[in-house]
Amino acid sequence: MEQRIIKTIKLENGHTLVISDLSRKISEAGWVVVMKANMEIKIAKELFSDTPLSDFKFQEILGILGDTVEYEYKIERNFILNHDRDEVFGNIVETYIKNMGQYVEKPGFPGKFVLKEYKNRIK
């Protein structure tokens, strides 16, 4: 699957959000339009200033997750006609940034995401 990076957004929380187009042709006149947003989060103790962690807990998180985790969000729309593809993709990006962009930009998001991933993996 070919990935085209459409937009790279520097967030106020110090991370970078990458918006990519993973759309693919499924017929002569149709597409599956796919937008992917992702952010690589380097795990550092500073991420947990809202919820301070002991050194032991921090080391345990690193042991389970490694040095980085990746936030990823995908949105797909099926059977989009050729002439509507760009408009549909643009609307998906605009809606994502309007709704989720504000959330992932918050200073506490990276630390909360790391803790969520950690809890998911130990279950």
N, C-alpha and C positions, 0 to 999 in steps of 0.2 A: 504494500500500500504506500503510495507516494504521499509524502508530507510536505506541504508548503507552509513555511512560517509566514504568517500574515502580519502579525503585530507583536512587538515586544514592549511590555509596559513595566517601567521601574515603579515599584510600589513604595509608599511611605514607610512600610515596615522593613525596608532594606532588601527585599526579595524582588525577583523578576518573574512576571507572569508572561508566558509565551502562548499566543493564540495561533493555532495551526489549522490548515484546511486539509482534511483527509478524505475529501469527497472522491467518489469513484463512479464511473459510468456503468450502468447496469443494462442498458438497452440502447437502441439506435437513438431514441429521443429522451431517455430518462437517466436520472442520477440518484444516488444516495448521497445527500449532502451531510457532511460530518464536520463538526467543529470540535477541536480539542483544545482545552486550556490546561496548561501544566506549569508547575513551579517546583524547582528543586529546593529542598530545605536542608541546609547543613545543620546538623544537630549540635547545638552549643548550649552551655549552661545559661547563657543570657536569655535564651528563648523562654525560660521559665521564671521570669521575674515576678509574674503574677502569682505563681504557685511554686515557691522555692522548693527545690529538691535536695535531699541529702546526697552526698557524694556516692554513696552506695546505690541509691535509686538511679542516679544519673548514669553510673557505670552499667547498671543492669539494662537500662534503656539502650545504651550504645551496644551492649552485647546482643540484644535481641534485634535491633533495627539496623545496626551499622552506623556509619558516619552521616548518611543522608537518607531522607525519605522523599518521595515524590507525590505531590498533590496532583491529581489528574481528574478532569471533568470532561465528559464527552456528551455532545448532543447530536442526534441523527434525525434526519427527515428523509423519508423514503418516497420514491417515485416522483421526483421533481423534474419537470420538463426542462429541456436545455435552455430555453429562453428565460426561465425563472430562476435558474441556479444561483447566479450572482446576487440577486435581490434576496433570495431566501437565506443564503449564507450571511449576507450583511445584516439581515434582521436577527438571525441567531446570535451573532457576535454582539450586536447592540443590546439585545435583551439580556444576555449573559453579563455583560459589563455593568449594565444598569442594576441588575438584581444581585448577582454574586460578587461582582468586582469590588463593591464597597465592603463586603464581608471579608474577602481574602486579603484586603489591604490593611485591615485593622492590625495594630501592633501585636495583639495577643493571638492572632490566628495561627502563626507558625508553631508556637508552643502547644496550643490546644490540639492542632492537627497531629503533632508528634505523639502527644499523650494518647490520642484516640487510636492511632496506628499501633502503638505499643499495647494498649488494652485489647485491641482486636487480635493481635498476634499471640498474646498469652492465654487467650480463652481456649 
